[in-house]
Amino acid sequence: MPKYQYLAKNMEGKTIQDIEESISDQVLIDKLQAQGYFVISLQLIRVESAQSEEKKIQKTKKDYFTHTNVTMEDILVFARQLATMLEAGITLLRSLDVIISQIESRALHKALTQVRNDVEQGRSLSSSLEKHPKQFSQFWVSLVEVGEASGTMPQVLEKLAIFMEQQAAFKSIIISAIIYPCILLVVCMGAIAFFAFFVGPKFEAIYTSMHKELPAFTKLLLAVFKFIKQQILLLVLGCVAASFAFQKYIQTGVGRMQFEKFIFSLPTFGMITKKIVVERFASQMSILIDSGVPILYALEISEKLVENRTCGLIIADIQNSVREGKMLAEPMELSGFFPPMAVQMIKVGEETGELSKMLKHVSGFFQREVEAFMKRFGTMIEPLMLVVMGGVIGTIVLAMFLPMFSLGG
């Protein structure tokens, strides 16, 4: 089929240059105009030069990308843009064309280009997105499928965007609470390494030249520094190997269950971790049910997306109980995993026919509790870490200068 190189303007006035196959130039012009393009020029190109032209265009597109991977912000922007354009009455193909031309992620650009081609060939948007599970989860596919079936795609995408924004903000609060202690820990480890590699050996050389007996505390610390310096490679390799083995272990079913059991058994932190898991389950179930997804299918999706094996197995048991005709709250209460407040609110939601609303209240309640704890945690841990770091560095400094005091005496 002949290939044509065209230059056109889109509805936003942006210049588009691309190569496309068509039976004739008039057919291609009609197609571009139907997509809302204003054709400036159209030129038939030879087959042997087509590949070089396509590479040139692809190179131009690659230069536009700012990153390779797909971030949550990329998916969020896509959902917002698609919802807005569909709400404005723009066709799905035209909306995808505009969004693709503005994407900054290389991986998402590639995925959406394939989605756009599949949609043009007659596939539904949900089935086209399903072919790219790395970019679009089953949660996404299910909601889009419901939007297609009910004719409420813009509304569903808007709910999805709001949900993603809330989850991103919630995640940001948790990360912000732990990032400062992690920075202080790294600084503390760096200070210890600095003393071990640079300060400790110099002090040891000075004291050795004096031929004086050193205090036991100083001897011990210098021995530790010497061991760290001599065995640093072995220590690093050991830490890496232990981390790798731990990651492999918790990827197994038994290892994952034991690790989660240990986390849940921790005082305070176990309770907060459980609340985070329950919040994720409630928020996902809320938007799925509110969008029209059947409760059994919503439970199946939540089981895969909850990212906690213990809760996932409990959700599978709940799904079986609901399939047998039981209410949702009954197996949740029997599991002993969900807090009584969450179970009672869900029970009220089932009785009043407002299950999605009650699930949203449950999600919001636990979000606020976790956020409050993270703020308190950040407030308490910062001075504690400073005291610990000061104590470690102060102990090292004292051990280094203690022999000088004895020499002066």
VOPAGU-2260 file (C-alpha; in pm, 1 decimal, decimal comma):
REM VOPAGU-2260
SITE   aa  ch    i         X         Y         Z
SITE  MET   A    0       0,0       0,0       0,0
SITE  PRO   A    1     139,0     346,9     -85,1
SITE  LYS   A    2     283,6     553,0     197,8
SITE  TYR   A    3     231,2     925,5     231,2
SITE  GLN   A    4     416,4    1182,1     435,6
SITE  TYR   A    5     182,2    1452,6     556,8
SITE  LEU   A    6     208,3    1782,0     741,2
SITE  ALA   A    7    -102,7    1895,7     926,6
SITE  LYS   A    8    -232,7    2112,9    1209,7
SITE  ASN   A    9    -445,9    1969,6    1490,3
SITE  MET   A   10    -731,6    2144,8    1672,7
SITE  GLU   A   11    -485,2    2302,1    1918,2
SITE  GLY   A   12    -278,5    2444,8    1634,0
SITE  LYS   A   13       8,5    2202,7    1689,1
SITE  THR   A   14     198,9    2090,7    1378,6
SITE  ILE   A   15     186,1    1715,5    1315,5
SITE  GLN   A   16     429,0    1537,8    1081,0
SITE  ASP   A   17     391,7    1165,5    1022,9
SITE  ILE   A   18     386,3     883,0     768,2
SITE  GLU   A   19      76,2     674,6     702,9
SITE  GLU   A   20     -36,9     414,4     453,5
SITE  SER   A   21    -347,0     475,6     244,2
SITE  ILE   A   22    -512,2     351,2     -73,2
SITE  SER   A   23    -499,3     700,5    -222,7
SITE  ASP   A   24    -416,6    1054,3    -123,6
SITE  GLN   A   25    -783,2    1158,1    -120,6
SITE  VAL   A   26    -875,6     874,0     117,8
SITE  LEU   A   27    -597,8     982,0     351,8
SITE  ILE   A   28    -706,5    1347,6     335,7
SITE  ASP   A   29   -1065,4    1250,8     419,6
SITE  LYS   A   30    -942,3    1039,7     710,6
SITE  LEU   A   31    -722,9    1316,8     851,4
SITE  GLN   A   32    -998,7    1574,1     818,2
SITE  ALA   A   33   -1238,4    1339,9     999,2
SITE  GLN   A   34    -987,4    1333,0    1286,8
SITE  GLY   A   35    -991,8    1711,8    1302,1
SITE  TYR   A   36    -663,7    1772,6    1121,0
SITE  PHE   A   37    -607,6    2057,3     875,6
SITE  VAL   A   38    -386,7    1911,2     602,6
SITE  ILE   A   39    -107,9    2146,0     491,3
SITE  SER   A   40      85,4    1915,9     259,3
SITE  LEU   A   41      70,5    1555,4     142,7
SITE  GLN   A   42     346,2    1378,0     -46,7
SITE  LEU   A   43     379,8    1023,2    -181,6
SITE  ILE   A   44     710,3     871,5     -72,4
SITE  ARG   A   45     899,8     579,5    -209,8
SITE  VAL   A   46     900,8     251,1     -20,5
SITE  GLU   A   47    1277,9     250,9      25,2
SITE  SER   A   48    1272,4     599,5     177,0
SITE  ALA   A   49     975,7     529,9     404,1
SITE  GLN   A   50    1180,3     353,3     669,9
SITE  SER   A   51    1432,6     635,1     692,4
SITE  GLU   A   52    1150,6     891,1     720,1
SITE  GLU   A   53     980,1     688,8     993,2
SITE  LYS   A   54    1308,2     665,9    1184,8
SITE  LYS   A   55    1349,4    1040,0    1154,1
SITE  ILE   A   56    1002,0    1100,9    1292,7
SITE  GLN   A   57    1057,8     849,6    1572,0
SITE  LYS   A   58    1384,4    1019,9    1660,7
SITE  THR   A   59    1200,9    1350,9    1688,3
SITE  LYS   A   60     946,7    1189,2    1919,0
SITE  LYS   A   61    1216,4    1029,7    2132,9
SITE  ASP   A   62    1382,9    1365,2    2187,6
SITE  TYR   A   63    1055,3    1488,6    2335,6
SITE  PHE   A   64    1039,9    1224,0    2609,8
SITE  THR   A   65    1152,5    1340,0    2953,0
SITE  HIS   A   66    1159,2     994,4    3114,6
SITE  THR   A   67    1133,3     627,7    3022,7
SITE  ASN   A   68     918,5     465,8    3291,3
SITE  VAL   A   69     551,3     526,3    3363,3
SITE  THR   A   70     483,3     723,2    3680,9
SITE  MET   A   71     157,1     766,7    3870,8
SITE  GLU   A   72     151,8    1126,2    3752,0
SITE  ASP   A   73     159,3    1007,9    3387,8
SITE  ILE   A   74    -141,1     780,7    3442,3
SITE  LEU   A   75    -323,2    1049,2    3639,4
SITE  VAL   A   76    -274,3    1308,5    3363,9
SITE  PHE   A   77    -393,3    1057,2    3105,8
SITE  ALA   A   78    -711,7     986,3    3301,8
SITE  ARG   A   79    -783,3    1357,8    3351,3
SITE  GLN   A   80    -720,5    1447,7    2987,2
SITE  LEU   A   81    -925,4    1159,7    2849,1
SITE  ALA   A   82   -1216,9    1233,9    3084,1
SITE  THR   A   83   -1216,0    1603,2    2989,1
SITE  MET   A   84   -1202,9    1538,2    2614,5
SITE  LEU   A   85   -1474,9    1273,4    2617,7
SITE  GLU   A   86   -1691,8    1500,3    2832,7
SITE  ALA   A   87   -1643,7    1774,3    2571,7
SITE  GLY   A   88   -1775,1    1542,4    2299,6
SITE  ILE   A   89   -1443,0    1468,7    2127,0
SITE  THR   A   90   -1425,6    1119,1    1980,0
SITE  LEU   A   91   -1216,0     852,9    2150,9
SITE  LEU   A   92    -970,6     820,1    1861,5
SITE  ARG   A   93    -923,4    1194,7    1837,0
SITE  SER   A   94    -874,3    1218,3    2214,4
SITE  LEU   A   95    -610,6     946,4    2209,2
SITE  ASP   A   96    -429,1    1120,3    1921,4
SITE  VAL   A   97    -408,9    1446,7    2113,7
SITE  ILE   A   98    -297,8    1277,8    2437,4
SITE  ILE   A   99     -33,7    1066,8    2263,0
SITE  SER   A  100     121,4    1376,8    2106,9
SITE  GLN   A  101     172,4    1528,2    2454,8
SITE  ILE   A  102     297,6    1227,3    2652,9
SITE  GLU   A  103     638,4    1265,1    2816,5
SITE  SER   A  104     687,3     897,3    2908,5
SITE  ARG   A  105     844,5     675,6    2645,1
SITE  ALA   A  106     682,9     355,0    2776,6
SITE  LEU   A  107     336,3     510,0    2805,9
SITE  HIS   A  108     367,9     663,5    2457,6
SITE  LYS   A  109     442,3     321,5    2313,9
SITE  ALA   A  110     156,7     155,4    2503,2
SITE  LEU   A  111    -103,7     419,7    2414,3
SITE  THR   A  112       4,1     417,5    2049,4
SITE  GLN   A  113     -75,4      44,8    2038,9
SITE  VAL   A  114    -401,5     109,1    2225,8
SITE  ARG   A  115    -496,0     374,9    1973,2
SITE  ASN   A  116    -424,1     138,6    1682,2
SITE  ASP   A  117    -630,4    -138,9    1843,1
SITE  VAL   A  118    -923,0      98,5    1898,5
SITE  GLU   A  119    -901,0     212,3    1535,4
SITE  GLN   A  120    -925,9    -151,7    1427,7
SITE  GLY   A  121   -1248,5    -195,2    1622,2
SITE  ARG   A  122   -1139,3    -318,9    1963,1
SITE  SER   A  123   -1288,0    -168,9    2278,1
SITE  LEU   A  124   -1077,7      61,2    2492,0
SITE  SER   A  125   -1089,8    -175,1    2790,5
SITE  SER   A  126    -968,3    -475,3    2591,2
SITE  SER   A  127    -696,2    -260,3    2434,6
SITE  LEU   A  128    -577,2    -140,4    2777,4
SITE  GLU   A  129    -584,8    -497,5    2908,4
SITE  LYS   A  130    -298,4    -585,4    2671,9
SITE  HIS   A  131     -70,6    -354,3    2874,1
SITE  PRO   A  132     -89,3    -476,4    3237,4
SITE  LYS   A  133     233,7    -299,7    3336,3
SITE  GLN   A  134      78,5      38,2    3264,6
SITE  PHE   A  135    -290,2     -33,6    3331,4
SITE  SER   A  136    -393,6    -270,7    3610,0
SITE  GLN   A  137    -705,8    -485,1    3620,4
SITE  PHE   A  138    -856,6    -211,2    3835,1
SITE  TRP   A  139    -824,4      31,4    3543,7
SITE  VAL   A  140    -952,4    -217,0    3286,3
SITE  SER   A  141   -1259,2    -308,1    3493,2
SITE  LEU   A  142   -1361,3      52,7    3550,8
SITE  VAL   A  143   -1316,2     142,7    3182,4
SITE  GLU   A  144   -1520,3    -164,4    3087,6
SITE  VAL   A  145   -1801,9     -49,3    3316,0
SITE  GLY   A  146   -1781,1     301,3    3168,7
SITE  GLU   A  147   -1808,5     161,2    2816,1
SITE  ALA   A  148   -2105,5     -59,3    2904,2
SITE  SER   A  149   -2296,1     215,0    3086,2
SITE  GLY   A  150   -2201,3     504,6    2859,8
SITE  THR   A  151   -2052,6     693,5    3154,6
SITE  MET   A  152   -1686,4     680,8    3054,9
SITE  PRO   A  153   -1609,0    1047,5    3143,4
SITE  GLN   A  154   -1765,3    1012,0    3489,3
SITE  VAL   A  155   -1584,1     684,1    3557,7
SITE  LEU   A  156   -1250,4     829,6    3448,7
SITE  GLU   A  157   -1310,4    1133,4    3667,0
SITE  LYS   A  158   -1374,5     908,7    3969,3
SITE  LEU   A  159   -1063,2     711,8    3883,1
SITE  ALA   A  160    -853,7    1030,5    3866,1
SITE  ILE   A  161    -987,0    1150,4    4203,7
SITE  PHE   A  162    -912,4     810,2    4356,1
SITE  MET   A  163    -555,3     817,1    4222,0
SITE  GLU   A  164    -500,1    1170,1    4354,6
SITE  GLN   A  165    -619,8    1067,8    4701,2
SITE  GLN   A  166    -398,5     759,3    4702,3
SITE  ALA   A  167     -98,1     961,4    4583,1
SITE  ALA   A  168    -152,6    1221,0    4858,1
SITE  PHE   A  169    -194,6     946,9    5118,9
SITE  LYS   A  170     124,2     773,9    5003,1
SITE  SER   A  171     310,2    1104,9    5004,3
SITE  ILE   A  172     219,9    1165,2    5370,2
SITE  ILE   A  173     355,2     822,7    5468,7
SITE  ILE   A  174     678,5     873,0    5272,9
SITE  SER   A  175     728,9    1223,6    5413,8
SITE  ALA   A  176     702,0    1090,2    5768,2
SITE  ILE   A  177     980,1     834,1    5723,2
SITE  ILE   A  178    1214,9    1012,3    5484,1
SITE  TYR   A  179    1369,9    1244,5    5744,0
SITE  PRO   A  180    1460,2     963,4    5987,6
SITE  CYS   A  181    1611,3     773,6    5695,1
SITE  ILE   A  182    1825,2    1075,4    5604,2
SITE  LEU   A  183    1945,8    1107,0    5963,8
SITE  LEU   A  184    2027,9     735,3    5969,3
SITE  VAL   A  185    2232,7     767,4    5649,9
SITE  VAL   A  186    2417,8    1069,5    5793,9
SITE  CYS   A  187    2490,7     874,2    6111,3
SITE  MET   A  188    2624,7     576,5    5913,1
SITE  GLY   A  189    2831,4     815,2    5701,9
SITE  ALA   A  190    2982,8     971,1    6012,7
SITE  ILE   A  191    3076,8     628,1    6147,8
SITE  ALA   A  192    3235,0     536,5    5812,9
SITE  PHE   A  193    3429,1     866,0    5809,7
SITE  PHE   A  194    3573,2     797,4    6155,5
SITE  ALA   A  195    3648,8     435,1    6064,5
SITE  PHE   A  196    3831,8     512,9    5739,8
SITE  PHE   A  197    4000,6     846,9    5808,9
SITE  VAL   A  198    3995,0     969,2    6168,5
SITE  GLY   A  199    4042,6     638,4    6352,2
SITE  PRO   A  200    4361,9     526,3    6170,8
SITE  LYS   A  201    4530,0     866,4    6223,6
SITE  PHE   A  202    4456,4     864,8    6594,7
SITE  GLU   A  203    4580,4     505,7    6615,7
SITE  ALA   A  204    4908,1     601,6    6445,4
SITE  ILE   A  205    4957,8     892,5    6685,8
SITE  TYR   A  206    4892,3     681,2    6996,1
SITE  THR   A  207    5112,3     398,7    6868,2
SITE  SER   A  208    5404,5     638,3    6823,3
SITE  MET   A  209    5369,6     746,6    7186,2
SITE  HIS   A  210    5405,7     387,5    7314,1
SITE  LYS   A  211    5139,6     447,9    7578,6
SITE  GLU   A  212    4877,1     209,1    7705,9
SITE  LEU   A  213    4536,5     303,3    7566,8
SITE  PRO   A  214    4207,5     278,2    7756,8
SITE  ALA   A  215    4011,3     -39,8    7691,6
SITE  PHE   A  216    3722,6     157,0    7543,8
SITE  THR   A  217    3950,7     325,5    7289,4
SITE  LYS   A  218    4116,3      -8,1    7204,0
SITE  LEU   A  219    3777,8    -165,7    7142,1
SITE  LEU   A  220    3660,3     117,1    6916,0
SITE  LEU   A  221    3986,7     119,9    6717,9
SITE  ALA   A  222    3957,9    -257,3    6674,2
SITE  VAL   A  223    3603,9    -217,1    6541,7
SITE  PHE   A  224    3719,9      55,0    6300,7
SITE  LYS   A  225    4007,0    -163,5    6184,3
SITE  PHE   A  226    3773,3    -456,9    6124,4
SITE  ILE   A  227    3530,9    -239,4    5926,2
SITE  LYS   A  228    3812,3    -100,1    5711,0
SITE  GLN   A  229    3966,4    -441,7    5640,2
SITE  GLN   A  230    3640,6    -628,2    5581,2
SITE  ILE   A  231    3435,5    -353,8    5413,8
SITE  LEU   A  232    3400,0    -544,1    5087,3
SITE  LEU   A  233    3293,7    -861,4    5267,3
SITE  LEU   A  234    3045,8    -666,1    5481,2
SITE  VAL   A  235    2891,1    -495,0    5177,8
SITE  LEU   A  236    2865,1    -823,3    4986,2
SITE  GLY   A  237    2714,5    -988,0    5292,5
SITE  CYS   A  238    2451,4    -715,5    5326,6
SITE  VAL   A  239    2365,9    -737,7    4957,0
SITE  ALA   A  240    2342,7   -1118,6    4970,7
SITE  ALA   A  241    2127,9   -1108,8    5284,4
SITE  SER   A  242    1898,2    -849,4    5126,1
SITE  PHE   A  243    1869,0   -1056,3    4806,7
SITE  ALA   A  244    1795,9   -1375,8    5002,5
SITE  PHE   A  245    1534,7   -1194,2    5211,5
SITE  GLN   A  246    1363,3   -1056,5    4899,7
SITE  LYS   A  247    1354,4   -1403,8    4745,5
SITE  TYR   A  248    1218,4   -1554,0    5066,1
SITE  ILE   A  249     930,5   -1310,3    5107,4
SITE  GLN   A  250     835,5   -1364,8    4742,9
SITE  THR   A  251     741,1   -1720,9    4834,1
SITE  GLY   A  252     395,1   -1787,5    4974,9
SITE  VAL   A  253     516,9   -1913,1    5313,3
SITE  GLY   A  254     781,1   -1643,0    5345,9
SITE  ARG   A  255     535,5   -1368,0    5262,7
SITE  MET   A  256     282,1   -1494,8    5515,7
SITE  GLN   A  257     543,3   -1522,5    5792,2
SITE  PHE   A  258     680,2   -1175,1    5718,7
SITE  GLU   A  259     332,5   -1019,9    5723,8
SITE  LYS   A  260     249,5   -1207,0    6044,9
SITE  PHE   A  261     563,2   -1061,9    6204,1
SITE  ILE   A  262     478,1    -708,9    6086,6
SITE  PHE   A  263     119,9    -733,2    6214,3
SITE  SER   A  264     244,9    -859,7    6552,6
SITE  LEU   A  265     460,5    -549,9    6610,3
SITE  PRO   A  266     320,1    -306,6    6868,4
SITE  THR   A  267     173,2      10,6    6716,0
SITE  PHE   A  268     337,3     -39,8    6375,2
SITE  GLY   A  269     147,4    -364,4    6321,1
SITE  MET   A  270    -181,0    -189,2    6391,5
SITE  ILE   A  271     -93,9      98,6    6154,5
SITE  THR   A  272       7,8    -144,8    5880,9
SITE  LYS   A  273    -324,1    -326,0    5914,5
SITE  LYS   A  274    -511,2       4,9    5893,5
SITE  ILE   A  275    -323,3      92,4    5574,4
SITE  VAL   A  276    -423,5    -243,1    5420,8
SITE  VAL   A  277    -787,2    -200,6    5527,0
SITE  GLU   A  278    -790,3     154,5    5387,6
SITE  ARG   A  279    -661,3      31,2    5051,4
SITE  PHE   A  280    -924,8    -243,9    5039,4
SITE  ALA   A  281   -1209,3      -9,1    5136,1
SITE  SER   A  282   -1108,6     264,5    4888,5
SITE  GLN   A  283   -1077,5      18,6    4599,5
SITE  MET   A  284   -1408,2    -151,1    4679,7
SITE  SER   A  285   -1580,2     186,6    4713,8
SITE  ILE   A  286   -1490,9     313,5    4367,7
SITE  LEU   A  287   -1552,3     -26,1    4204,5
SITE  ILE   A  288   -1901,1     -65,1    4351,0
SITE  ASP   A  289   -1983,8     302,3    4298,2
SITE  SER   A  290   -1890,8     264,0    3929,7
SITE  GLY   A  291   -2124,2     -32,3    3887,1
SITE  VAL   A  292   -1886,9    -328,1    3916,8
SITE  PRO   A  293   -2066,2    -636,3    4064,9
SITE  ILE   A  294   -1957,6    -704,2    4420,3
SITE  LEU   A  295   -1812,6   -1051,1    4345,0
SITE  TYR   A  296   -1602,9    -912,4    4060,5
SITE  ALA   A  297   -1500,1    -617,2    4280,8
SITE  LEU   A  298   -1381,3    -860,6    4549,2
SITE  GLU   A  299   -1186,0   -1055,1    4289,4
SITE  ILE   A  300   -1011,1    -737,9    4170,4
SITE  SER   A  301    -940,4    -619,0    4526,1
SITE  GLU   A  302    -788,5    -955,0    4612,5
SITE  LYS   A  303    -525,3    -900,6    4341,2
SITE  LEU   A  304    -464,3    -531,1    4412,1
SITE  VAL   A  305    -458,2    -518,7    4792,0
SITE  GLU   A  306     -81,8    -604,2    4788,8
SITE  ASN   A  307    -103,3    -807,6    5107,4
SITE  ARG   A  308    -117,6   -1185,8    5091,9
SITE  THR   A  309    -281,5   -1226,3    5432,3
SITE  CYS   A  310    -562,7    -987,2    5343,1
SITE  GLY   A  311    -582,2   -1133,0    4991,9
SITE  LEU   A  312    -657,6   -1482,0    5125,6
SITE  ILE   A  313    -919,3   -1336,8    5360,9
SITE  ILE   A  314   -1082,5   -1151,5    5068,9
SITE  ALA   A  315   -1091,3   -1480,5    4874,2
SITE  ASP   A  316   -1278,8   -1644,2    5165,5
SITE  ILE   A  317   -1515,1   -1344,8    5181,5
SITE  GLN   A  318   -1580,3   -1381,1    4809,7
SITE  ASN   A  319   -1673,9   -1747,0    4854,2
SITE  SER   A  320   -1909,3   -1659,7    5140,0
SITE  VAL   A  321   -2077,8   -1383,4    4937,6
SITE  ARG   A  322   -2115,0   -1623,2    4645,6
SITE  GLU   A  323   -2301,5   -1857,4    4883,0
SITE  GLY   A  324   -2547,3   -1577,0    4964,3
SITE  LYS   A  325   -2400,5   -1427,1    5280,3
SITE  MET   A  326   -2368,9   -1056,9    5347,3
SITE  LEU   A  327   -2027,8    -893,6    5309,8
SITE  ALA   A  328   -1994,7    -791,0    5676,1
SITE  GLU   A  329   -2050,6   -1141,0    5817,0
SITE  PRO   A  330   -1735,5   -1314,1    5680,5
SITE  MET   A  331   -1536,6    -994,2    5739,3
SITE  GLU   A  332   -1626,5   -1009,2    6109,0
SITE  LEU   A  333   -1546,3   -1381,4    6132,9
SITE  SER   A  334   -1201,0   -1326,5    5979,2
SITE  GLY   A  335   -1089,4   -1117,2    6277,0
SITE  PHE   A  336    -870,5    -909,4    6044,6
SITE  PHE   A  337   -1097,0    -608,9    5994,2
SITE  PRO   A  338   -1149,3    -363,6    6284,0
SITE  PRO   A  339   -1497,0    -377,4    6443,0
SITE  MET   A  340   -1571,4     -18,4    6338,4
SITE  ALA   A  341   -1513,6    -105,6    5971,2
SITE  VAL   A  342   -1732,9    -415,7    5996,8
SITE  GLN   A  343   -2018,8    -224,6    6161,8
SITE  MET   A  344   -2012,4      55,7    5904,8
SITE  ILE   A  345   -2012,3    -193,5    5616,6
SITE  LYS   A  346   -2301,0    -379,2    5779,9
SITE  VAL   A  347   -2498,9     -54,6    5798,3
SITE  GLY   A  348   -2410,3      17,4    5434,9
SITE  GLU   A  349   -2546,6    -319,0    5323,9
SITE  GLU   A  350   -2865,0    -275,5    5522,4
SITE  THR   A  351   -2931,2      73,8    5386,3
SITE  GLY   A  352   -2815,6      11,0    5029,4
SITE  GLU   A  353   -2531,1     262,7    5067,7
SITE  LEU   A  354   -2239,1      19,3    5067,3
SITE  SER   A  355   -2009,5     225,3    4843,6
SITE  LYS   A  356   -2070,1     536,9    5055,8
SITE  MET   A  357   -1993,3     349,9    5378,7
SITE  LEU   A  358   -1680,6     197,8    5227,5
SITE  LYS   A  359   -1571,4     549,0    5135,8
SITE  HIS   A  360   -1629,8     658,1    5498,1
SITE  VAL   A  361   -1425,2     361,9    5621,6
SITE  SER   A  362   -1143,2     453,4    5383,9
SITE  GLY   A  363   -1149,2     818,2    5491,0
SITE  PHE   A  364   -1156,1     728,4    5860,7
SITE  PHE   A  365    -847,6     507,2    5839,6
SITE  GLN   A  366    -670,9     756,2    5614,9
SITE  ARG   A  367    -711,7    1024,3    5880,5
SITE  GLU   A  368    -595,3     788,0    6155,3
SITE  VAL   A  369    -284,1     685,2    5962,9
SITE  GLU   A  370    -207,7    1047,3    5869,2
SITE  ALA   A  371    -240,1    1157,3    6232,8
SITE  PHE   A  372      -9,8     877,0    6347,3
SITE  MET   A  373     248,6     958,3    6078,9
SITE  LYS   A  374     254,1    1322,3    6187,6
SITE  ARG   A  375     303,0    1221,3    6550,8
SITE  PHE   A  376     563,9     966,8    6446,2
SITE  GLY   A  377     756,8    1229,6    6251,1
SITE  THR   A  378     738,5    1473,2    6541,2
SITE  MET   A  379     867,4    1215,8    6791,0
SITE  ILE   A  380    1126,1    1035,9    6579,5
SITE  GLU   A  381    1315,1    1344,9    6461,0
SITE  PRO   A  382    1447,0    1453,6    6805,0
SITE  LEU   A  383    1498,3    1089,0    6901,4
SITE  MET   A  384    1712,6    1028,2    6592,5
SITE  LEU   A  385    1908,5    1346,9    6663,4
SITE  VAL   A  386    1976,3    1227,7    7019,1
SITE  VAL   A  387    2084,6     883,3    6895,2
SITE  MET   A  388    2306,2    1030,4    6623,4
SITE  GLY   A  389    2458,6    1276,2    6870,9
SITE  GLY   A  390    2515,7     994,3    7118,6
SITE  VAL   A  391    2691,5     773,9    6862,4
SITE  ILE   A  392    2916,8    1051,3    6732,4
SITE  GLY   A  393    2979,1    1182,7    7085,3
SITE  THR   A  394    3081,3     833,3    7201,7
SITE  ILE   A  395    3325,7     801,2    6911,3
SITE  VAL   A  396    3476,2    1143,8    6978,9
SITE  LEU   A  397    3508,7    1065,9    7350,6
SITE  ALA   A  398    3683,5     736,0    7276,9
SITE  MET   A  399    3926,8     910,6    7042,6
SITE  PHE   A  400    4020,2    1189,7    7284,5
SITE  LEU   A  401    4012,2     986,9    7608,0
SITE  PRO   A  402    4382,3     886,5    7581,7
SITE  MET   A  403    4478,4    1253,8    7546,8
SITE  PHE   A  404    4316,8    1325,3    7881,5
SITE  SER   A  405    4519,3    1045,9    8042,1
SITE  LEU   A  406    4837,6    1167,9    7872,8
SITE  GLY   A  407    4774,5    1520,1    7998,2
SITE  GLY   A  408    4724,0    1388,0    8350,5
